Amino acid sequence: MQKYIDRLSYEFKIKPSHTENVIKLIDEGNTIPFIARYRKELTGSMDDQLLREVADRLTYLRGLDKRREEIIDSITNQGKMTDELLAQITDAQTLAELEDLYRPYKPKRRTRGMIAREKGLEPLAAIIIAQELKTGDIEKIATEYIDAEKGVESAEQALAGASDIIAEDISDNAEIRKKLRELFMKKGTVESKAAKEDDSVYRIYYDFSEPVCSIQSHRILAINRGEKEGFLKASVTADHGDALHIIFSEVITSESIFEQFIKTAAEDSYDRLIYPSVEREIRNTLTDTASEQAIKMFSLNLKPLLMQPPVKNKVTMGFDPAYRTGCKIAVVDGTGKVLDTTVVYPTPPHNKTDEAKRILTALIKKHKIEAIAIGNGTASKESEIFVAEMIKETPGVSYMVVNEAGASVYSASKLGALEFPDYDVSLRSAVSIARRLQDPLAELVKIDPKSIGVGQYQHDMPQARLDEALGGVVEDCVNSVGVDLNTASAPLLARVAGFNGTIAKNVVAYREENGAFISRAAIKKVPKLGEKTFTQCAGFLRVAESKNILDNTSVHPESYDAAKLLLEQCGYTLSDVAANKLDELKARVEKIGEKVLAEKCGVGVPTVQDIVSALQKPGRDPRDELPPPLLRSDVMDMNDLKPGMTLRGTVRNVIDFGAFVDIGVHQDGLVHISEICDKFIRHPSEIVKVGDVVDVTVLSCDVEKKRISLTMKKPKN
């Protein structure tokens, strides 16, 4: 335990006492959202992201120690463990170092070195590698090891076998492999060539090279995919002479008659055994690093996408564009309940724009529709032009193009069929598109995060790691917003801290059978929901129907007494909370002093701060404090764009080399990292995130290639 505390404290620059508490809390089965929100005193107020990083690193270190024990047991059972080797294994800091030390003792398939040992040539190899003879004839020495019965019929065969043994021993040398790995990482080059001359998206990599130490993650992933699809041949190389120099300096210990022989064996070892292995390791390391970066990028994009401000209490029309099969329409009320559905044909080949306009205008008037959500898939541009033209005659209606990634996945899923058994797949998509505008989090949580389409190369990632990371993001978002216990769907409830799919379904089933929950505590009656689960989930559930106003805040039930005492000390009651009459609460707390109140209430200062914040806004949705989404009432065409035009747009995706911005012309424009701001930044995410509304200026527009180049830099006078 102590070594983990020391290591994690050093790596993450956190107090050892906080590290120890985090490890204990995790080991006790507490969820990350619960620890982040309700155990701040114990963790030094670490946020959920840092807690997940610490938890991941703890898992790695424990896995490393488990592998260390397995290796020690294996070598000990072989009777080959020495004090020096044990010390090296104990000191190894990475899995790669451990595996290098284990390599000579690892069960192998039958190798050339093994065959040579079976022929009795190990003593000859030992004489050669000892390098003690300054004079003499190598072949003459080798003749002593000729043994026709063992298959050694000449001195040349004996020396060849000895060379195989030496080459294998060099390949198994952990120090040599460590130094060669460092050479590749510091001075190596990633290279790719065309595997076939077809024109493809990978053409920039047909004759490509870049240093290992500086190549960007997205290039690694692009090269990997190009190779997988058969367009590229890729490799990692290092200077042959530098590599041999490292090996020679380790194995040539003195001048002897065997020097050239050992050098030849060393070169064979490098070319035949070490290089293919180390090159594969380096490529795996680069891929792992690039994958982690891509997963991190996906997580960075996913969080603001999920946390986009909802367009609340507006009757909304979901518009799922299509050509031949017609555009599917669904009207939902302010709570997401479906009011009406239809199909219209304003797009080619039908072009029934007048009929579509008549049908949809009637729906707008009938249901008092205020917002239209248009999916951004096939026929989106034509649909947007049609809608923009139509709503000129219906004042008060605006629209937004919504990212429909994953809508078809949801529509064809068991959940979609269960939720809307009477609608076909396409109408379910229209409902999903409408609800995405109303409450992005509640709708997107129903979809596998990989299908939401924000990030780079997500389908090339290690799927288990990606699922874990993205699941963590969704969990953090859901719990930071809170969930209405009486309206939340099972997929949304399943993301609440302490819940799983089974408990979520049980909650919904209990609610349907017994009616709305009248308090947080009432959830304890749900099957398989014990006290431990209640502790984890309670603070993230909201029950607006409860007689206790605290049940509709983020105050945890364990702190209800503290909250009541705090109110009393400041001259308030729970009825004042319900009536929103706490305008002076913060000032009164400051006057008394947070530390004083914390002592009187029996909690820490961070908990006092959180209670005060929660009491001031019962039922608060943190997303309401963000800038609202950009709704439009007109549409532009790419042909309308001219260099120098300034437009307002929404950031749709942030990647390693820039950000894509929706400026209302169907084709997103790219703001290259160099055009995001005037100062140097390492990554676009330092300045922008998905959902940000930004002002951009058009640099260039290539209509034929559908490329728009934008800048966020302010024009210089």
N, C-alpha and C positions, 0 to 999 in steps of 0.2 A: 504493500500500500504506500509506504513512505517514498519509495523510488518513483512511483507514478506521480505523487504529489510534487516532488522536487522537479521532475522532468516537465510536467505540464505547466507548473508555475513559471519555470524558466522560459519555456517556449512561448507561452501566451502572455507573459509579463503580468501575472495576476498573483495576489497574495496566497501563500500556502494554505492559510486557514480557509479561504474561499474555495480553493481547489479541493481541499479535503471534504468540505461540505458538499460540493457538487458531486464528487465521486460517491459519497454516501447516499445522497438523494437519488442519484441514478440507480445505484445498486438496490435501493429500497423499492424501486419500481415506479418512481414518480415520472410523469411525462415532462417533456421540455417546456411546453406552454405553461404548465402549472408551476414549475420551478422558476421560470422567468417572471411570471406575474405575481406569485404569492410567496416566494421565498427569497425576496430581494435582500433581506437582512443577512441571510446566510451566504449569498453569492456575491455580495458587493454590487447588486443591481446589474448583473450580466444580462444582456439581451438574448433572445432566442437563437440568433445566428451564432454568437460566440459560444453559447452553451452547446449547440450542435457540433461545432468544430472541436470543442474540448471532448465531447462524447465520442466523436469519430476517432480522434487521436488516441483516446483511452482504449477503444476497441482494437486499434492497430497495435498498440504497445502490448496489450494482453495477448493478442494473437501471435506477436513476435515471441513473447515469453513461452507460449505454449509450444511453438515450433522449436524454440531453443531446447526445451525439455525433451522433445521427441528426438532431436538430433543427439543430445547427450546420451540418452538411453540407447539409441541405435549403435553409436560408436563404442559405448561401454560394453554392450552385449557382444560386440565383435572382439573385445579384448584389446582394443587399439587406442584407448583413451590415455593421454599423457597430461601432466600438470600444465605444460605449456599450451597444449591444444584446448584444454578446459578453460584456461584463462582467456584465450582468444575468443572462444565461443561465448563466454560470459560477457566479454566486453563489446561484442558485435552490436552495432546500433541500428542496422537495417537488415531486412530480409535478404537482400542481395549478398551482404557480407556473410551472413549465416550459411547461405546455400553454397557460397564459394568455399567455405571451410569444410562443409560436409561433402563436397564433390568427390574427393578421393575415396570416401568411405561409402558412397551411395551405391546401392546395387545397380549394376549396368548391364546392358546387353553385351554379348561377347564381342570384344574389341580386338584390334590388331595387337595392342599392348598386352592384353590378357593371353592371347594365343602365344606371343613371344615368351611370356612368363611360364606358360605351360611347357614350353620347349626347353626350359632351364636356362634362359638367357638373362635373367635378372642379375646374376653376379657379374656378368660382362658389362651390363649397363651401369652397375654400381662402380666398377673400376673406372669406366670412362668418365662418369659424372664427378668422381672424386678428384680427377685432374691432378694426380700426384706424380705421374710419370713424365719426366722431361725429355727422355730419349726412348727410342725403341720403335718397333714396327706394329702398327695397329692390326693389320691383317694377321700377323704372326700371333699376336695375343688372341685374336678371334678364333684361330684354328683349334685352340684348346676346347672350344665349345661346340665343335662339330659333332653331331650325334644323329646318324642316319635314322635310327629307330624313332627319334623324336621329330624327324623331318628337317633337321638342320644338316644339309649335305655339303655346305661350303662355308668359307670364312665370310664371303659376301652375304650369304643368307643369315649368318650369325650377327653380323654388323647391322643388317637391315632390321632384324628383330630387336636388337639393342636400341636402335634409333627409334623404333616404334614405342618402346618402353619409355625412353627419355622424353619423346614428344608428348606422350600421355601424361607423364609426371609434370612436365612444364605446363601443360594445359590445366592440370588440377591445382596449380600453385595459386593460392588465394591472393597473395601479395601482387603477383604479376597481373592477375585479372583485375584487381582493384586499380592498379596504375594504368592499365590499358583502357579501362572504363573511363578514368579521369581524362586520358588523352582524347578519347572520342568526344567526350562532353565539352572539352575546352577547345580542341582544335579540329574536330571532325566536321564533315560536310554532308548535308543531305542532298542527294542527287536524284533526279528523275529524268527519264527519257521516254520518248513515244514508243509504245508497244505496237501500235499500228498508226498509219498516217491519216486516219479519218479526222475530219474537222470535228471538234467537240468542245464542250465547255472547259476541258482540261488542256487546251492548246498552249496556255501560258506555261504549262509544266512539261512541255515536250522536250525542252532542253534547259533544265532548271538546276541550279545549285545554290545553296545558302548554308552558312555556318550553323552547326548544331546549337551553339550557344545563343544564337539570336533569332532563329527561325520562329515565326509566329504560329500560334496554335492552329489557327484556321487553315494555314497552308499544309500543316501535317495532316489534318483531317481530309483536306481536299485531295492530297496526294494518295492517301490511303484508299479513299473511295475510287479515285481514278484507276488505281492498281487493281482493286477488287473488280471493277467493271471491265478490266482488260485493255484500258487505254494507255496505261503507264507501266513502266518498270522502275522501281525505286530501290535505293540503297543508301547506306550510310558508310562513308569512307574516311580513313585517316591516312596520313603519310606512312607508307610502308616502311621507310627507313627509320622513322621515329618509333614506330611500334617495335621493330626488331631491336633497336637500341635499348629500349626498356627491358626487353627479354634478355638480351646479351648481358646487360649490366647486373642482372639478377643471377644468371646461371654460369657465366664465365668468371670463375673465382681466382684463377691463376693461370700462368703460361704453362701449357703442356702440349703433348703431341696430339691431344684430342680436341684442341680448340676449334679447328675448322669443322670437325665431325659434329661437335655439339652445336655449332652455329647452323649447320645444315639441318640438323634435327629440330632446332628451335624454329627455323624458318618453316619447316614442314608442319610443326606444331601450330604455328600462327595461321598459316594459310589453310590448313586442313581442319583444324579443331577449334582454335581460339577465335579467329575472325568471324566465322559464321555464327558462333555462339554469342560473342560480344555484340556483333552487329544486330542480331535479333534482340538482344537485351536492350540495346540503346533505342532501337525502334519501338520496342514495347514501352520503354520509359517515356519516350517522346509522345507516344500515343496516349499513355495513361495521363501524362501531364496535360496534353491537349484536351483529352476527354474531361478531366476535372475542370479545366478552364471553360469548356463548352457547357458543362453541367452548371457551373457557377453562373455563367452568362444566362443560361436558360432560367435559372432560379431568379436572377436579378430582373429578368424580363417578366417572368410569370407573376411575381409578387405585385408589381403595380398594375398589371392587367387584371388580376383578381380583385385588387383594391380600388378599381375605378369607381368613382362616385356613382351611385345608382340614380336613375331618373325616376324619382318616386311619385306615386299617386297620379300617374298620367295614363290614361287609356292609350294603348299603343298598338299600332299595326305592324305585324311582322311580315316582311316582303322577301320571299325566297325566290330570287331570279332564275329564269330558265329560258331556253329558246323554244324548241319544238313542243315540249310537254306543258308549256305555260307557266306563269309565275304563281306560286302558291301563296295564299294570303291567310293570315290568322290575326284576329283582333282579340286582345286580352285586356282585362280591366286593370286597375291600379295594383291589385294583389297578384296578378298573373293568371287569373281565371279566364279560360277561353270563352269569349262571347259570340264569336262568329268566324266562319271560314269560307273561302271561295277560291276560285282559280280564274285568272285573267290572262289575256294573250296580247300584251302590247308590244312584244319583241318579235323580231324575225323568227320564222318565216310568216307568221300570222299577221303581225302589224295591226291588230285590232285596237288601236289606241283610243279611239272615240268610245268604243264599247267599254273598254277597261276603265277609262276616266269616269264614265257614267256610273259604273258599278261601285268603284272605290269612293267616289265623291259621296254617293248615297250612304255608304258605310261610315264615312267620316262624320256626316251629319247625324246619322242615326245613333252612333255610339259616342259622339262628341270626342273624337280622336284628336289628340294633341301632338303625338310624335309618331314617326314612321321609322322603323329599323330595317335597313336594306342589307341583305347579305352581300358579301364582297366576292362571291364566286362567279361562275359563268353567267354572262349577260348582265352583270352588275352595272356596267357603264350605261348600257341602253336603258336599264331600269331606273337608274339614278336620273338620267335626262328626262325620262317620262314623269317621274315623281316630282322633280323640280318644276316642270311645266304645269303639272296638275295642281300643285298646292298654291300656285299663283292665284287661283280662284277660290281658295279656302284659307282665309286669314287665320293666323294663330296656330297653324300647323307647320312643324319643321321636321327635318329628317336627319338621320345619321347613318353612314355606311358602317356596318358592324362586321367585325372579323367573324366569319362563320366557320372557321376551322374546327373540326370535330363535331359540327352539328349533325352531319350525316351519320357519324359514328354513334352518337347518342340516339338518333332517330331509329336506327336499325337495331339498337340494343334491347335486351330484355327489359331494362328499366324504362326505355321509351315506350315499349309495347304495353308495359304494366301501367304506366301513367296515362297513356292515351290509346286504349285498346280499340276505340272506334274510329281512329284516324289512320290514314295511310302514312308511310314513311315521310313523304315530302311535306305533308301538312304538319307533322311533328317538327320538322326542321323550321317551318315558319313560326311555330309557337316558340321554339328555342331561341330563334333570332330576336323575336320581340322581347322575350324575358331577359336576354343578354343586355339589352339596353336598360331595362328596368332594374335589374339586380345582377350584375355580372358574376359576382361571387356565388350566389345561390344557384345559378344556372351552370356555370363552368365547372363547379365542383362535381357535377354528374358525369363529367367526361374525363377519360384518362388524360392526365396532364401532357403526355407525349403527343397527343392528338390536337392540342390547342395551337400548335404551330408557331411558337415564339422562341426563337433560338437558332442554333446552327448544328446541323448534323445529328439531331437528337436520335435518329434511328440507327446511327452508327455507334452509339454509346454503350457501355456495359449496362444492360437493362436493369439489373438488380440495383446497381448504384444510382442510376438515374431515377428509378422509381422511389428509392429511399430519399434522395435529395428533394425531388419534386413533391413527394408526399409530405415531407417536412414543411415545405413552403406553404402548401395548401392548408395544412394543420395550423400553422402559425397565423395565416390570414383569417381563417374561420374563427379561431379563438380570440384574435385581437378585436374582431368585430362583435363577437357574441352571437348567440343563436336563439331565436324565439322558439321556446320549447313547444308551443302549441301550433306553430305553422310550419316549422322546418321539415323538409323532406328527409327520408332515411339516408340518402347519400350525404346530405349536409350534416346531419346528426352524427354520422359515422366518423366525421373528422373532428368531433369535439374531443378534447383531452380525456383519456380514460375510456372512451367508447370504442367499439368495433362494429362491424357490420351486423352482427347478431343482436347486440344490445340496441343498436339504432332501430332495427326492425321491430324489436320487442317494444320499444318506446312508442313507435307509430301504431302498432297493433293495440297496445294498452289505451292509447289516446282515442283511437277509433271506437273501441269497445266501451270505454268509461267516460268519454267526454274530455274536455280540456282540463289540463293540470291547473290546480288552484294555488299551487305554491311550488317552490323548488323542492322542498322536503317530500312532496307527494311522489316524486319520481322514484323514491326508494321502494315503492310498491311494484315497480316493474321487475319481472322475472330476470334473474341473473345480474341484477344491479345492486351490488353490495356496498358497504360503507366505504371501502377503499376507492371504488369507482366514483362514488358520490363526492368524495373529497377532491378527486381530480377534476371532475366535470362541473361541479355546482357553480363555481364562479363565472363560468362561460355561458351559462344558460340564462335566458331572460323570460320572466313570467309576468307579462303586463297585467294579467287578470288577478294577480295575487293581492291580498289585503295588505301585505307587508311590502312597502315601496322598495325596500332593499333587494327584494327578489327580482326587481327590474333594473338593477345596477350591476356593476362589476365588483361590488363588495362581496367577498367570500363569506358564506355563513359562519365560518370560524371567527370572523371579525365583526359580526353583527353587534355584539355587546360593546366592542371598542367603538364602533360607529355611533351607537346611541349615546355612549358616554362623551364622545367628542362633541356631538351636537349639544348635549346638556351643558358642557363646559363653555360652549360658545353662545349659549342662550337660545338654542333652537330645539325643535322636536321633529319627529318623523313626518308629521303633518305638514311642516314647513317644506320638507323635501318634496312631498307629493304636490304641493302648491307652487313649487319653483320659487320659493321666497328666501333664497340663500345668497342674495346679492353681496352681503357683507361677510360671508363665511370666511373667505380667504384673508380678509383684513383682520378679522377677529383672531384667526389662527396665528397670524404673524404677530399680533399684539401679545398673545399669551406665550407664544414660542412653540415651534414644532417639537423640540426636545422635551419641553415640559409636558406637552399634551401626550407625547409618545409614552413617557413614564407613567402618567396618570391612567392612560388607556391600556397599558401593558403590551404595547406593540413597538415596532421600530419606526424610525422617522420615515423611511420609504413607504411603509404601510399607511402612515398618517397622510402623507402626500397623495397616495392613491385613493384613499377614502374620501378626502376632500374633493378631489377631481371627480370621482364617481357620483358623489352626493349632489354636486352642482348641476349635473346633467343626467338624470335618470332616463334610461332607455336610449342613451346617446349612441349614435353610429359614428365612429371616428372618420368614416369616409365622407361624411357631410362637410368636414372642414377642408376638404381638398377642392381645387378648382373644378367646376362642373364640366361635363363633356361638351365638346364643340358641336352644336346642332346647326345644320345648314338649311337654307331655303332656296339656294340656287346652285348651279353646277357650271363648271368650266370644262373646256376641252384642252388637250395637250397643245393643239394648234394655237390656242389663245396665249400660251406662255411666251414671254419674251425676256431675255436677259435684263436684270435690273428690277423686275417686278417683285414687290414685297407682298407676301401672303401669310396668312395664319394657318397653321396645320397642327395635326396631332401625331406625336411620335408613336409609330406602330411596332417598331422593332429596333433593338440596340444590339449591335454586333461588334466584334473586335475592331473593325476598321471604320466604323461610323454608325449612323442612325438613319433609318428609313422613316420618312415623314409623309403622312397623308395630307395633301394640300387641296383635295377636292377635285382631282382630275382622273380618278380611277387608278392611275399608275403612281405608286409611291415614289417620291424623290429621295435621293441619297445625299445626306450631309456627311462628307468625308470627315474623319477625325481631325484633319488639319483645318477644317472649316467650322468646327463647333464653337471655338472661342479663340481669343487672341493669345491666351497663355498656353504653355506646354501642358498637355495632359497625357497620362499613360493609357487611359481607356475612356471611351465615350461615356461610360456609366458614371464617371465622376461628375458629369454636368447634366445629363439627361436620363430620363427613364420612360418606359412605356406609359402612354396616357398623357404625358406632358403636352400642354398646348404651347407651341412656340412660334415666333415670328421668323420667317426665312426669306431669303432673297434668291431668285433664280439666277444661276450662273450660266447654264446652258440646257438645251432641250433637244434631244435627238428623237424625233417622232418615229422614224423607221425602226430604230433599235429599242424604242420605248425606254429611254434612259433620261432621267431628269437629275441634273446636278444642282445642289442647293448649298447655301451658306447661312450660318446663323450669326456670322460676324456683323457687327454694326458697320454700315457704310461710312467711309472716312470722308470728311468734308474737304 
